[in-house]
């Protein structure tokens, strides 16, 4: 793996480069912050070790510049410092530094810190892999556009709102919201097991076809459960399984596949349920035009306490401006195309007409 | 023999620490010491110039750089001298620096002598130290 080392002191830079070379890293040395920033722009470096204090552009400023640019991949930055004061550490953290190393550096300590960085970068790769998997599953349905991107944004909005509530903040913390963002795109992963004649049918599903379609919840959950059993240390698989299994359950117990009700339904499933329906309502389908936000809002309110957890509906209402912003940013509808759905999907379906299946 | 030399010069330079930081590569340690000495000479000249021109910011930068490099080559006394100058310069207390500058200069000479003594151990000669510089840096 490549490491970019920035230090205006050639002796220190060469010592670090030698140690990292011994550990198997490919090292490039920049003699100041500006040169380091130019090198970082190439996108070749995901690990940066920078001196804190350099003339021209300091390590803190370099870090700040890297963060402002929002490159496609995360860049892990370790600042070398002789400082130990809290104020300086806070300044470094505020600039986006990931870790600190006190001079004189110890090679083994530097190695351990870099390995921590590599683990974090691997997690990001994991997230990309998970999302790619979800997109692959979704790719059979050409109509959904940026559905997964919107779903995870909606879920994050709801999660952040709930994390502020005394009734939920013990469960919904930053880690929970991050897991929700990561795993919500996998909610329909089980659709890979649904036959094309059902999944891609442009018209209304028959009751028999709907029964087949409903199996995507258990198919997805079974797949993810097998993965969760094999990798019990990966909590995201457990949440992903819960979401896949329960995102079509209803708060009143009339959903599927298990007819769970109220708190029997995991919170993540209740959150994704609302996000999924909102997105289905505000997106155009071959069988329906797109609802406006106001029309979708009305449906969600009507489903409060029956289809949806009242707390989740309340969270939605408190953050609806953010929903609108996401829909505008990631939606695939032209303004004015929205119309109210006139025909139900299934005459005898237990789910509302506009619900996704 | 190396151990004896190290013991006698630990106050100015810790060879074992440097070699460990060089991942046990004594040839590399020798080259680093040569580069450090060359840089030390240049930094000392720049430090004096900055001090005489009353440029506290430049004194801070150079002293900070000397402190970091000295720490990494395990020249602990030099590191302490440079740190004292850096701290005074940060506080704009240039008048108090002269004494520490003289001490630093004396320590640099002491360090150079110590390195010459260590030359047999690390294969570092006065000639070799003079021939390597950071100009390409």
Interface residues (C-beta under 8 A of the other chain):
Chain A: X8 X9 X10 X11 X12 X14 X15 X18 X19 X22 X31 X51 X53 X55 X80 X82 X103 X104 X105 X106 X107
Chain B: X17 X20 X21 X22 X23 X25 X28 X32 X35 X36 X39 X61 X64 X65 X67 X68 X69 X71 X72 X73 X74 X83 X134 X137
